[in-house]
């Protein structure tokens, strides 16, 4: 179990989140962890079920551009996670599962099995842990919004993939906001 995260009863005396899930001093309840696992598994499972060509031959040119843009955005988010873990080693273990989901999304979007589209430089990481986690929450939400917006111009197969990744990103943003130090 990562430091700072403990699985306990949701009947704790700590503050409750908007859905009644309790979080005590950075510790997540079983329900929060279970919900996160289900959402990550759902997003990853849907992503794995959708191939680049959806079994229908060539991918449309527009899909190629959407896929590349989503992979680039995912790589930037991945770089932000890595920079945050490096700047705040105490958060590294807590952030690892979230980072792994982002890495899986980047790999699912990569063309021809190549793992990534080049992450570039991550923006500066805030000096304080709570602000660093808040910046990750904002980045997750923005990446999810970008993926939702891209759904309209995508083929059905890519739209399903982007929608599932956006849903997983939204869930990650919520869970990260509950895990703030």
N, C-alpha and C positions, 0 to 999 in steps of 0.2 A: 504494500500500500504506500503511495507517495507521501512524503512528509507534508503535514498541513492538511491532509485529507483523511478524515476518519469516517468510517461507516458506522452509523449509530442509529438509534431509534429516531423516528421523525417526531416523537413525542417530547423532544428535548425542550428545555425552557428558553431556548434561544429565539431570535427573531425569525419570522417566517417570510418566505418569498411570496410573490403575488399568487402563486398557486397553492399556498399552504405548505410548501416544502421548507423544512427548516434548515437553517445554516447557522452554525455556532462558531464564531471566531475563525472563519475560514475553513470550517469543517463541513463537508457535504453529507446530507442524509442519504440513506439507502435509496430513497425514491429518486433523488436528484441523480445519483450515479446510475441507477437502473434506467431512468429516462434518457440520460446521455448515451448509455450503451445501446439502447434501442434505436435512438435517432441516428447515431453514427453507423450502426449496423444496417439500418434501413437505407440510409444514403449510400453507403458503400455497396450494399447488395444491389440496389437499383443501378448504380454506376457500373457494376460488374456485369449486369445482365444486358447492358446496352453496348453493342460494339460500335466502332467508328462508322461502319457502313450499314449497320442495322440488318445485315444479311441481304441487302438489296443492291449490291454493286458499288459503284463510285459514289463518293460523298459529294454533294453539291458544292460549288465554289464558295457560296456564302457560308456554308457550314464550316468549311476549312478556316475561313477568317474568324468566325465566331469561336471556333475551337481554339485557335492560336491565341486569340485575345484572352479567353477564359484561362488558358494554361499560363499565359504571362501574368495575369492578375493573381492566379493561385501561387505562382512562383514568388511573386512579390510578398504575398501573405506569408508564405513559408520562410522567406528571408527575414521577415519581421519577427516570426516566432524564434528563429535561430538567434537573431541579434538580442532579443529580449532574454532568452535563456543564458546567453553568454554574459550579458550585462548584469543579470540577477541570478547567479547560480542557485540560490535558494528556491527559485521558481522552476528550475529546469525539470525536475521530476513531475511537478504538477502540470506543467505545460506539455510534457511529452505525448500524452494520448491525443491532445488537441492537434499538436503538430503532426502526428502520425496520420490523422484523418486528412489534413490538408495535403500532406505528401501523397496519400493515396488518390486524392482528387486530381492532383497535378499529373500523376502517372496515368490515370484513366483518360485524361485529356490529351496526353502526349501522342503525337503522331508516330506511327510505325513502331510503337513500343519504346520510343526514346523517353527517358524519364526527365522531362522538364524542358522549359523553353527559355532557360536563363533567367535567374532571379533578379539580377542587378543588385544595386546597393539598397539595403533596407534603410528607411528613414531613422533618424536619431531615436534612441530609446530614452524615455523619461528616467530621471535619476531615482525616483521613489517607486517601490514595487507596486503600490496601489495604482499609481498613474500609468505605469507600464502595462499593467493588466487592463486598465481602462482603455488604453490605446489599442490593445489587441482586440478588445470587445468592439470598438469602433471600426477597426479594420475588417473584422469578421462580418459585421453588419453591412458595411459598404460592399464587400465582395459578394455577399448574398444578394444585395440589391442589384448589383451589376449583372449577376447571373439571371435573376428574375427578369430584368429588362431584356436580356438577350434571347429569352424564350420565344418571344413573338416572331423573330426573324429566322428561327431555326427549323430544321426539318423535325418531324415528329420524334425521331430517335434521339437527336441531339437535344431537343426541347425537354424530353423526359430526363435525360442525363443532367442537364443544367438545372432543371427544377428540383431534382432530388439533391443535388449538391447545394443549391440555395437553401433548401429546407434544413439540410445538415448544418450549413453555416449559421443559419438563424438559431438552431438549437445549441450550437457551440457558443455563440455569442451569449445566449441566456445562461448556459452553464458556467462560462467564464465569469460572467457578472456575479454569479452566486459564489464563486470560488475566490473572490478578491481577498487579498491578505488583510 
